[in-house]
Amino acid sequence: MTGGPHAEGCDVVVVGEYYWDLIFTGLPEVPRLGADLFARGFGMLPGASFTTAMALHRLGLRTVWAADFGTDLFSRLALEAAQAEGLDDRLFRRLDHPLERVSASFSFAHDRGFVSYAVRDDLPPAPEVLDAVAPRALLLQSFRLEPELLALARAARQRGILVCLDCQHVAHRIDTPGVAELFREVDVFLPNESEAIGFTGEATAEAALERLATMVPTVLVKRGAAGAIGLSRGRRCSVAAPAVAVVDTTGAGDSFNAGFLYGRLRGCDFRDSVALAVACGTLATTGHGGSTLPDEDGLLAMVRHEAAASS
């Protein structure tokens, strides 16, 4: 993989780890101690930031994924999947020791849970790589209060690059030292409903959205089957999720991020970008993990169908 004909620049840099996902669906109940459960469905594929990078790539955006890989089985499988997908590997770091990342997901139609293991988190790339790959947008999939992440976000803002930040169930809160400093370098914040409520301490997603929007210009709160709500520079929107037969919700939020960036970078207005995000996340739930991510035609067809149905 060499990045293809657009090696001189790209649309999006995605920063974040992969996890090798073992996804169990059709369980009779939520796993508990003492219970021996058998799933009716199973999927095994790379997830987390791999899902977002793959979704962006399938939507036709020139995407560079920054991630670390080791000598272990899961790293090798993830690298093989990235190569098969044709992902740009310029910011892959191949380490000479194992770097296992594996996650078992117990997934239901309304939500999912994980049991995960990771040797360590990836360090984000140095700010200088932004000059080498020249992205229009930087998507930080991991929300960590570390100087390397702050330096990368700050360098992107200084270069006029759109900076987006996911949440990923962080342990800190909105008033944790360092959060306000990081948020000053962020253009778009993308938590899900439980993350937004837990992070802010507010009672509802709407109240969390209002509070977060005082710190970040654009905030979207993912609400699963309820769609999403957003607030961008005083403009509010709410988008319902299309009705589909849900197989697995693993990776839906990662796919949502890709759909929003697709809309934003294609020049869509705020509401249309949120609608694209919701549609992309919804389509991801129709299979295990990222196995049913849409291409550009598939995503636009769903959005057009929903618009016609609501008119």
N, C-alpha and C positions, 0 to 999 in steps of 0.2 A: 504494500500500500504506500503510495507516494503522495496522496492528496489530489491526484488527477490534474486536469488542466487549469484548476483554480488554485494551485499551490501558493500563488503569491498573496492571496487574501481569502477571507471567508465571511460568511454572514454571522455565524455564532460560534463562540467557544463555550463548551460545556465543561465545567470543572466539578468533578466528584467521582466517587468510587463506584465500581460495579459490585454487585453481590450475585453469587450463583444461587438462583432461587429454586427451591423444591416446593412446589405449590400443590396442596391437597385441597380438593373441592368435594362437595357432596357429602360432607361429614354429618353424622346424625346429631351431633351436639358440639359445643365448644370443648376442646380438650381440657381434661381435669385429671388430678392425681387419682390413680386407681382404675382409670377407664382405659380399655383397649379398643380403640376406634379404628374403623376401616373406611377410607374414602372411596367414593364412586368415581372420582376423576383425579388426574395427576398430570402436572406439567413440570418440565425441568428446562430452564433456560436462564441466560444472564438477565439481571434486572438492575434496578436503581438507575444510576446515571447512564448506563448502557441503553435503557429504554428511551430516555429522553434524546440521546444522541441519534439513536436509530429512527425515532419518530421524526425528528427534524430532517434527517437525511432523506427519508422516504417522502417528505413533503416538498423536497426540491431545494432546501436551503443548504448552502455550502457550510458544512459543520465540521468542526475540529473538537475532538474530545480529549481532555487532559486527564489521564489516569495512570496509576501504577499497576504493574503486574509482576508476579514473582515466578518461581520455578515450580510451583505446586500445580496440582491437577486443575483446580478451579480457575486459576489464572490462564492456564493453557486452553481450557475450554472457552473462556471468555474471549481470548485473543483470536481463536479460530472463528468464533461467531462474528467478531468485528471484521475479520478479513472477509468472511463470506458475505457480509452486508455491504462491504466496500467502504467502510468508514476511514476517514483520514486519520493516519496514525502519527502525525508529526509531533504531537505532544504526549505520546505514550512513553512511559519510563519502564524499561525492563530491568528488574533487579535480579541479583544473583543469589537470592535466597527465597524460601517459601513466603507467600503473602496470602494465606487463605482468607477468603471471604465467602461465607455460605449462609443462607437464610432459609428456614423452613416456614412456609406460610400456611396457616389454616384459614381458608377463605370462604366467606359466605356472601350471599347476594347483597347484603347491606354494608358489610365491612369485612376487614381481615385483621389478623394478628400475626406476629412474627416471633420466632426464636432464632436469633442470629449470632454469628461469631465472626470476629474480624481480628486479625493480628494487630493492626493499627489503622488509623485513618491516613489517607493520602495527604501529603503536603501540597498546597496549591503551587502552580508553576510561578516562576519569578516574573515580576512585572515586565521585564524586557521581552518576554515572548509575545506580548501584544503587538510590538512593532514588527515581529517576524510574520505573524499570521493576520494582522490587520482586521480584526472582526468589527462588525457593526454592533454586535451585542455580546455581552458576557453573562452567562447563566451560572451562578454559584449554587450548586445543588445541596451543599452542606453548609449549615449555618453554625460556624464555630468562631468563638472569640479568640482569635490568634493573630499575631502581628502579620504573618504571611498573607492571610486572607484579606486583612484590612489594607495592606500595601497593594495587593492586586486590584481590589475594588477602587482604591483611590487613584491608582495609575490609569485605570480604565476611564473613570470620570474625567480625569485631566485630559484624556485623549478624545473626549466626546463620544465614548462608547456607552451604549445603554447597559446599565448594570441591573440584573435581576437576581433576586435571592429567594430560595426556597426555605422552608422551615425545618422539616424533618424531626419533629418532636424533641426540640432542644430542652435541656435541663434548666437553662436560665430563664429569667423573666424580663419583662420590658424595662424594669428599673435596674437590672444588673449592670454594674459598671462595664463600660465598653460597648453596650448595645447602641446607645445614642450616637457614639462616634462612628460605628459601622453604618448605621442607618443614614448618616449624612452623605454617605457615598453610594447609596442605593436608590435607583429609580422606581423599581417595581418589587413588591414583596408578595409572596405567593403561599401563605399558609393554608392548611385545611381548617375546617371548623373547630375541631377539638384542639388543634395547635393554637389557633388564634385566641380561643377562650382561655386555655391554660396559660398562654404566654402573657396575656394582658390582665388576667384575673377578672375580666368582665363576665356578666351573667349570660350574655347572648352573643351570637355571631355579629349581629348588627352593631351592638355597642363596641365590640372588639374592633370591627371595621372602622368605626368612627375614631376610635382612639389611635389606631395604627396610622390612619390617614393624616394625623397631625404630625407624623414623623417621617413618612415616606410619601412621595408624590402620588404614586399609584399603588393601591392595595387590592388584591383579589382574595376572596375567601372561598375555597372549594367546599362544596356541601354535598358531595356524593350524588345520590339519586335526586336531591333537591336542586342540583345545578350549581350556581355560583352567584355571589354578590360581589360588586366591586365599586370602588370610589377612586376617581382620578381627577385631581385638581378641581374638586367641587362637583364633578359630574358623577352621578350614581347610576348603576344599572343592576338589574337582576335578570338572570337567564336560567330558565328551567332546563333540566336534562331531558333529552329525547328518551322515549320508552323503548327499551331493548330487553332481550333475554340475557340476563347477566350470568356469566360463567364464573368470573373471577375479577375482583376489584384490585388485585395487586398491580401496581404500575399505573393506575388510572391518573393519579396526581402528577406523575412524571410526564405522562402523555398530555395532560392538560397544559403543562408548562410549554410544551412544544407547540401546541395549537395556538396559544396566545402569542408566542413569539412569531410564529408564521404570520398571523394577522397583522401584528405590529410592523414587521419588516416588509410586508407587502403593501403597506400604506392604508390598511383598513382603519376605520374609526374605532373608538374605545369599545362600544357595545358589540360591534361586529367581531372584534378581536376576542372578546369574552365568549361570544357564541361559538367561534371556531375552537376555543379552548375547551369549552364544555363538550362539543361534539367529538373532539379528538379523544378526550378522556373517556367519554361514553363508549366510543367504538372499541377502545382498549379492553373494556370489560366483557366483550363478547367472546373472548378466548382466554387462555392462560397467559398471564403476564403480558408481554408485548407481542404475542404471536399474531394478533389481529390488528396491528397498527395500520392505519389507512395510508394510502398515497394521496397526492394532492386531489386527484379527481374524486376519490372516495369521500374525502373530507368535505369538499365543496358540495357534493351531491347530497350529503346528509344535511348540511346547513340550508341548502335550497329547499329540501323537502320539509324541514321544520318551519321555515319561513312561510312556505305555501300553506302548510297545515294550520298555522296560527293566523293567517290573513282572512 
